[in-house]
């Protein structure tokens, strides 16, 4: 009888222990969630905004002016800190930057050639095109100004005088936004294709082209920002500015994955759509626009760019 009671006592004790363990296990998780999922949900609470993106890398094709002025050095670290994305900037001429986006070799573009940009937008190669900022182009040259560019009525008249006297002119010659603007001014001056020993192309960015013009004592067209950033190391002065035709407008836009998919399927799979959209939103955000408007004031006494997000593009420069 005693053995029988002992067996019941042992069985009852084991039952209570097992039942207690079951209750403990159930109480440690949320009803209906496997343990692993419950832990994952707890660890993610309150961190949704800080979640790192699945595809962290963004390829940004942009102009040499945004790099040479140092603007990217200020903006990119801030964007990366805020979003968790890592930006790989490729600074080239605007023509090449746009071509990269059209082919799907870049996720997002920051460029300054509105006519060429609109052509890509109309054919569906780019989407989400947004106005970001502007500065202006200026004609620079040697202080003595042998051609008298300073006295010309406008940019086209200045170019015409340079061609007539065959004064040395240094062109970027790289299909950049600056080069496109230069060719447009030559056409307005009645010169379809400038050529001759006096007209030389570097095939390089704005900074390098300014260096060559300075060394050779020639004239060139430059965006104001890059000139101001290099001014102390150049033997060049601003000789013509303020012409409405010299306005320099920047837009940001995404590569269209649907367009790329039709023409380059392999590249389309690599496009970081979410990252590109995040970068566009960042560039037009009020905080970023404020930074752009202040950039350069401390060093040059004037901003290198003027923020324009949300403005009517036709009102710029007026």
C-alpha positions in Angstrom: 0.0 0.0 0.0 2.8 2.4 0.9 4.6 1.6 -2.4 1.3 2.3 -4.3 0.9 5.7 -2.6 4.6 6.6 -3.3 4.0 6.0 -7.0 1.0 8.2 -7.0 2.9 10.9 -5.2 5.8 10.7 -7.7 3.4 10.8 -10.7 1.5 13.8 -9.3 4.7 15.7 -8.7 6.0 15.1 -12.2 2.6 16.2 -13.6 2.8 19.5 -11.7 6.3 20.1 -12.9 5.5 19.5 -16.5 2.3 21.6 -16.3 4.4 24.4 -14.8 6.9 24.3 -17.6 4.2 24.5 -20.2 2.7 27.6 -18.5 6.1 29.2 -18.3 6.8 28.5 -22.0 3.4 29.9 -23.1 3.8 33.0 -20.9 7.2 33.9 -22.4 5.8 34.4 -25.9 2.8 36.0 -27.7 -0.1 33.8 -28.5 -0.1 32.5 -32.1 3.6 33.4 -32.7 6.4 30.8 -32.8 9.2 31.6 -30.4 11.7 32.8 -33.0 9.2 35.1 -34.7 8.1 36.5 -31.3 11.8 37.4 -30.5 12.2 38.9 -33.9 9.2 41.1 -33.4 10.4 42.3 -30.0 13.8 43.2 -31.3 12.2 45.2 -34.1 9.9 47.3 -32.0 10.6 51.0 -32.1 13.3 50.6 -34.8 11.3 50.7 -38.0 12.7 54.1 -39.0 16.2 52.9 -38.4 15.9 49.7 -40.4 18.8 49.4 -42.8 17.7 49.0 -46.5 17.9 45.6 -48.1 20.0 47.1 -51.0 22.3 49.7 -49.4 24.3 50.9 -52.4 23.1 53.7 -54.7 25.0 54.7 -57.8 24.8 58.5 -58.4 25.9 59.9 -61.7 26.5 63.6 -61.5 28.4 66.5 -62.9 32.0 67.4 -62.0 30.7 70.8 -60.7 28.9 69.2 -57.7 32.2 67.4 -56.9 34.7 70.2 -57.6 32.8 72.7 -55.5 32.7 70.3 -52.5 28.9 70.2 -52.3 28.8 66.4 -52.4 31.3 66.2 -49.6 28.7 67.9 -47.4 25.5 66.3 -48.6 26.3 62.7 -49.1 27.5 61.9 -45.5 24.3 63.5 -44.2 22.1 61.4 -46.6 24.0 58.2 -45.7 23.6 58.9 -41.9 19.9 59.6 -42.2 18.9 56.7 -44.4 21.5 53.9 -44.1 22.2 54.0 -47.8 25.8 54.1 -49.2 26.2 56.4 -52.2 28.8 55.8 -54.9 29.1 59.1 -56.8 30.5 59.1 -60.4 31.3 62.6 -61.5 31.3 63.0 -65.3 29.9 65.3 -67.9 26.1 65.6 -67.8 25.7 63.8 -71.2 27.6 60.8 -69.8 25.7 61.0 -66.5 22.4 60.9 -68.3 23.5 58.1 -70.5 24.4 56.0 -67.5 20.9 56.5 -66.1 19.3 55.6 -69.5 21.3 52.4 -69.6 20.6 51.5 -66.0 24.2 52.0 -65.0 23.2 54.6 -62.4 20.2 54.7 -60.1 19.8 58.4 -59.8 21.2 61.5 -61.6 22.0 65.0 -60.4 22.7 67.1 -63.6 22.4 70.5 -65.3 21.3 70.2 -68.9 17.5 70.8 -68.9 17.0 70.3 -72.6 18.7 66.9 -72.6 17.0 65.9 -69.4 13.6 66.7 -70.9 14.3 64.5 -73.9 15.0 61.5 -71.7 11.9 62.3 -69.6 9.7 62.4 -72.7 11.0 59.1 -73.9 10.4 57.6 -70.4 14.0 56.9 -69.6 13.9 58.9 -66.4 11.2 59.5 -63.7 10.6 61.7 -60.7 12.6 64.6 -62.1 12.7 67.4 -59.6 14.1 71.0 -59.6 16.9 71.2 -57.0 19.0 74.4 -57.4 20.7 76.8 -59.7 23.7 79.0 -60.1 25.1 80.6 -63.3 27.7 80.3 -65.9 30.4 83.0 -66.3 33.0 83.7 -68.9 36.5 83.9 -67.4 39.8 84.9 -68.9 43.1 86.7 -68.3 43.0 89.9 -66.4 44.2 92.0 -69.4 41.3 90.7 -71.5 42.8 91.3 -74.9 39.5 90.7 -76.7 37.4 93.0 -74.6 35.0 90.4 -73.4 34.2 92.6 -70.5 32.7 95.2 -72.8 30.6 92.8 -74.8 26.8 93.3 -74.7 26.2 89.7 -73.8 27.6 86.2 -73.8 27.0 85.6 -77.5 28.7 88.9 -78.4 31.6 87.9 -76.2 32.0 84.6 -78.0 31.8 86.3 -81.4 34.6 88.6 -80.4 36.8 85.7 -79.3 36.2 83.9 -82.6 36.9 87.0 -84.7 40.2 87.7 -83.0 40.9 83.9 -82.7 41.8 84.4 -79.1 42.6 81.1 -77.3 39.4 79.5 -76.0 39.5 76.3 -73.8 36.5 74.1 -74.1 35.6 71.1 -72.0 34.6 69.2 -75.1 33.1 66.5 -73.0 29.3 66.7 -73.7 28.8 68.0 -70.2 26.1 70.5 -69.3 28.7 73.3 -69.5 29.8 72.1 -72.9 26.2 72.0 -74.1 25.7 75.5 -72.9 28.9 76.7 -74.6 27.8 75.2 -77.9 24.4 76.9 -77.6 26.1 80.2 -77.1 28.3 79.7 -80.1 25.2 79.1 -82.2 23.7 82.3 -80.9 26.9 84.0 -81.9 26.4 82.7 -85.5 29.1 80.0 -85.2 27.8 76.5 -85.8 31.1 74.7 -85.2 34.1 76.6 -83.6 37.4 75.2 -84.9 41.0 76.2 -85.5 44.2 76.4 -83.5 42.6 79.0 -81.2 39.8 76.6 -80.1 41.1 73.7 -77.9 39.3 71.0 -76.0 40.4 69.3 -72.8 37.9 66.5 -72.8 38.0 66.8 -69.0 36.0 68.2 -66.1 35.5 71.8 -65.1 38.3 72.0 -62.6 40.9 70.6 -65.0 39.7 72.9 -67.8 40.0 75.9 -65.6 43.6 74.9 -64.8 44.4 74.6 -68.5 42.8 78.0 -69.3 44.8 79.6 -66.5 48.1 78.1 -67.5 47.6 79.1 -71.2 46.0 82.5 -70.6 42.9 81.5 -72.5 39.1 82.2 -72.1 36.6 79.6 -71.0 33.0 79.1 -69.9 32.6 77.8 -66.3 29.9 77.5 -63.7 30.4 80.1 -61.0 30.6 77.6 -58.2 33.6 75.7 -59.5 35.4 78.9 -60.4 34.9 80.4 -56.9 36.1 77.1 -55.4 39.4 77.3 -57.4 39.7 81.1 -57.7 42.7 81.4 -55.4 44.8 79.0 -57.6 43.8 80.6 -61.0 45.1 83.4 -63.1 41.6 84.1 -64.4 39.0 86.7 -63.7 35.2 86.8 -64.3 34.8 89.0 -67.4 31.2 88.4 -68.4 28.2 87.5 -66.1 24.6 88.3 -65.5 23.3 87.4 -69.0 20.0 85.5 -68.6 21.2 82.9 -71.1 23.9 82.0 -68.6 21.5 80.5 -66.0 22.7 77.1 -64.8 19.8 74.9 -63.5 20.2 71.5 -61.7 17.6 68.7 -61.5 17.7 65.3 -59.8 15.9 62.3 -61.3 15.7 58.5 -61.1 16.4 55.9 -63.8 13.1 54.3 -64.9 13.4 50.6 -64.3 10.6 49.8 -66.7 12.3 51.6 -69.5 15.7 50.0 -68.7 14.0 46.5 -68.5 13.0 46.8 -72.2 16.5 47.8 -73.3 18.9 46.3 -70.8 17.1 43.6 -68.7 20.3 42.6 -66.8 20.9 46.2 -65.6 17.2 46.7 -64.7 17.5 44.0 -62.0 20.3 46.0 -60.4 18.5 49.4 -60.2 17.9 50.5 -56.6 14.5 52.1 -57.1 13.9 52.7 -53.4 17.3 54.1 -52.8 17.0 56.5 -55.8 13.6 57.7 -54.6 15.1 58.3 -51.1 17.9 60.4 -52.6 15.5 62.5 -54.7 13.4 63.2 -51.6 16.5 64.1 -49.6 17.7 66.6 -52.2 14.4 68.5 -52.2 13.7 68.3 -48.5 13.7 71.7 -46.6 16.7 70.8 -44.4 18.8 69.9 -47.5 17.7 73.0 -49.4 18.8 75.1 -46.4 22.2 73.5 -46.5 22.5 74.2 -50.2 21.6 77.8 -49.7 24.3 78.3 -47.1 27.0 76.3 -48.8 30.0 78.6 -49.7 28.9 81.7 -47.7 31.5 81.2 -45.0 34.4 80.9 -47.5 33.4 83.0 -50.4 31.0 85.5 -48.9 28.2 84.2 -51.2 26.5 80.9 -51.8 27.7 78.7 -54.6 24.1 77.5 -55.4 20.6 78.8 -54.8 18.0 76.3 -53.6 14.9 76.0 -55.9 12.8 73.0 -54.8 9.1 73.6 -55.3 9.7 76.8 -57.4 8.5 77.5 -60.9 11.5 77.0 -63.1 10.4 79.8 -65.5 10.8 82.3 -62.6 14.5 81.6 -62.0 17.0 84.3 -62.7 14.3 87.0 -62.7 
